[in-house]
């Protein structure tokens, strides 16, 4: 929901929007803190910012939060990297070889449309509570944005570039390496932005189900023992990570591929 | 003469069918469908006959099922009527959550679209909630709403709200300023502007948002039922998974996928209708 910025009103307006947003966030937390002066406070049900902050400091000092995040990061990155390694080449081939596209498009659409999360119980039971099961859940959710984005990227590749490489004697291999792969890079990054959100879902599902550590496990355990302040601390941490990842990728997109802004 | 006429008709028909490639043969026209179907059939066959090629241990067999068995289970679920009760529970949560999301998302989206100040103030929250998987709130929602219908409704609502809200916002922002000024010049208030210009203009965007929201809502129902529910199709699937009835898990997956595809397909039809009546001359000027 980035505001439109036309050249005449760019700097001041952007500044104004940022300030308004910051004020709103501060107001929100202040109101949250203040409302319990009027409403009775029930620590089994809700928490307030001061307690959440204290719990958060506690979680950091004891090292629990860092440990849980580190544990969750492993299947997250393993699944995501596997999704890139499988999804990007598959997407390129699907986009470039027309018949492969015809053959695989419906299949992938069916997979993409079905709530594959539903297979999570099976995967967790089959692979146990370790990294493998979660990484497979993450992979199966995160691979499709890469496939579809890269496939779309290949289809919009400049035909002129392809013809130039061909007329200079380039073979199929040269086309893949010198034209197709570089030209889908922005699409890979755009796919990654969608994929990280889905990958986070994968990690959380896996950990809610069966885990003995990890950030998803921490959230559900703190819920079970009614440690609402710590639970909020973990939830806010996940939110912060999600925002940093998606907005970071968005920023990287703008910085690395400025000609594609507005996508 | 007759021959030429026939040729004319033929060319016209082909051109109408596909303006890009007037000389396509029959195979070329059906190739995409044929290849797509073939790959799906091939995959299903491979899956069906996998047990004959690959020796499997007893333990692994517990987790394995074949398409024919899944179809049989699916048929049985429907024939015996066993699926209707849990499906009804899931559908109720889905429908209530989606209805709340529409009831909240559309007015809020219109409001934010009409007020830049409010939009800037809400932006951090919307960005944060939209980037975060809503699943992370599930344990909290279960504490607040208990195990049952309302925690599911809440998760569906959170999932479906943001696509609707953001798309409505974009649609409202996209409204023709000239039209708004005309209506305003004739003495219309904010409500009239919304009714006469903004909402009709934003409708196609809203429908796209609805399509995204349906996908998210189905996902929300499935996931919420996995963790915090006593009945519903998701619960049936989890119970089946823990008692190694893999075919039931897949049958449930197919039902969810089919419903999701059917609903998004319907909305897509609606989308096409809407883009058809959309006046193009406004943009052309």
Interface residues (C-beta under 8 A of the other chain):
Chain A: X1 X3 X4 X16 X17 X18 X20 X21 X22 X23 X24 X25 X28 X45 X99 X102 X103 X104 X105 X106 X107 X110 X113 X114 X115 X116 X117 X118 X119 X120 X121 X122 X125 X126 X197 X198 X200 X201 X204 X205 X208 X209 X216 X219 X220 X222 X223 X224 X226 X228 X231 X232 X235 X238 X239 X242 X243 X245 X246 X247
Chain B: X31 X32 X35 X36 X37 X38 X39 X40 X43 X63 X116 X117 X119 X120 X121 X122 X123 X124 X125 X126 X127 X128 X129 X131 X132 X133 X135 X136 X137 X138 X139 X140 X142 X143 X144 X166 X169 X173 X215 X218 X219 X222 X223 X226 X227 X234 X237 X238 X241 X242 X244 X246 X249 X252 X253 X254 X256 X257 X260 X261 X264
